[in-house]
Amino acid sequence: MSGTMVCVACVEENKGCECEHEKPVRELVLEAASENSSFLHSVINMVGMLIGLGQLSMPYAVESGGWMSIFLLISFGILTTYTSHILGKCIRRNPKSKSYSDIGYSAFGRHGRLIVCLFIYLEIFMALVSYTISLHDNISAAFPATFSNHGHFPAAKLTAVAVAIALPSLWIRDLSSISFLSSGGILMSAIIFGSVVYTAIFGGVIDDGKIPVLRLENIPTVSGIYLFSFGGHIVFPNLYTSMKDPSKFTKVSIISFATVTALYGALAITGAKMFGPSVNSQITLSLPKHLVVTKIALWATVLTPMTKYALEFAPLAIQLEGSLPSTMTDRTKLVARGLMGSALLLVILALALTVPYFGYVLSLTGSLVSVTIAVTLPSAFYLKICWDGMTKFTRAANLGFVVLGCVLGVLGSLESSKLLVKELVRVHGG
C-alpha cells in the first residue's frame, strides 16, 4: 500500500492527536483534504494507495501458484472492489464515521476500534520490515558483487547506511511538508512496469523453463501476496469523505481496482513468461544486470523505502506524542518521538537483515493483516451496521466473505510461517 495516513488536523497543528475520534487513527494526507477531491483526483489517489511493494512479487506469485492463479488475482480484485464499495455504504449509514477506525467503532464499539488499531499498527510494522528487506535486496543488486558482497563494504552495511540516511526524517514533526513523498508509489510502479516491458521487448531474455497450470499446495501463500497488493482499505473512508461527490465512490473504486488489477496481471504474465521458474520474489532482481533500465528500476526500488519511513511512522509518532505528559515541553516530546522512531527503525533493520525473505514476509503480511483489513472486517462491519436493509443473499454472501477471510488468513499465515521458519533453519541452523 502506497498511501500514507495521519490525522490531518493534528498534523496541520503540529501536535499530538487528542481529537474526539479517539486515538489512534490514520487519516489520509490528501491535497484535497477539505472535501474537494474531483473524480479523477480520487482515482489517482486510490491507485496510488493500492500500488506498492506487492507489484514486485506478481510474477513470483504466478510462478508459485501456476498460470491459473491469475484468475485468483482477478477474483481478489473483484472481491476487494466490493468490500471497498460496502465501506462507503457503512459511511452513508452513519455519516459521523470519517475513518476506518470510526467504522469499527460504529459497528462494534470500543472493542471494534481497538481491533482496527491493532491491525493498523501491525500493518505499519510489517510493511516497514518488508520495505527494509526490499531495500537490502535491491541495494545489493544495484552495486557490483565484488563491491557489495566481497569487498570491505557488504550489503548489510550499505543497507544500514541507507537507513541511517533516512533516520533524520523521523524527527520531522510537520509531515505536511513531505506529504508529496506519498505519490512516489505511482512513479515507482511506472518505472518498474516500463523496465519489465522494455526487457521483454528488447532485453533478449529467453524463457528457461515452463510454469505449471496450477500448484494447488501453494495457493494459501500466493493468496497472501495477492491480498497484500489490494490492501488499501484503511484509507478508503478518508478518500470517501474527501470527495466532492461521495456518491461516485463506487465508480472510483471500480476504475481504480480495474486499473491496478490490469497492471498487476500484465506485470505478472510478462515477468513469469520471461523468466519462468527462475523468477525472483522481486521482479527487479531478475532483470538483466547490464541494462540501463534495470539500474533505474533498482534505484527506484531502493529510494522508495527511504521516502516511506517517516510517512509510515507518523501514526505511531502521533499516538506517542498524545500519550506523553502534558507537562513535557515540545522540544522534549520531539526528542522522545525521534528516539522512539530511531529505535524502532533499528529494530526493523535488524529483523529485516535476520529474515531477508521478501516473498515469505509479504505473504505472511497479506495473510495475517491484509486479508483482515480488506475482506474480513469490511464484511463484518457491513453486516453489523446495515443488517436490517440487506437481502438474504447479501447477508449470506458477506457471511461467506467473513468465513473466507478467516480461512485464508489462518491457512496463509500458517503456511507462510512454516516456510519462513524452514528457510531460517536451513540457512542458520546448519
Secondary structure, 3 states (H helix, E strand, C coil): CCCCECCHHHHHCCCCCCCCCCCCCCCECCCCCCCCECHHHHHHHHHHHHCCHHHHHHHHHHHHHCCCHHHHHHHHHHHHHHHHHHHHHHHHHCCCCCCHHHHHHHHHHHHHHHHHHHHHHHHHHHHHHHHHHHHHHHHHHHCCHHHHCCCCCCHHHHHHHHHHHHHHHHHCCCHHHCHHHHHHHHHHHHHHHHHHHHHHHHCCCCCCCCCCCCCHHHHHHHHHHHHHCCCCHHHHHHHHHHECCHHHHHHHHHHHHHHHHHHHHHHHHHHHHHHHHHCCCCHHHCCCCCCHHHHHHHHHHHHHHHHHHHHHHHHHHHHHHHHCCCCCCHHHHHHHHHHHHHHHHHHHHHHHHHCCCHHHHHHHHHHHHHHHHHHHHHHHHHHHHHHHHCCHHHHHHHHHHHHHHHHHHHHHHHHHHHHHHHHHHHHHCC
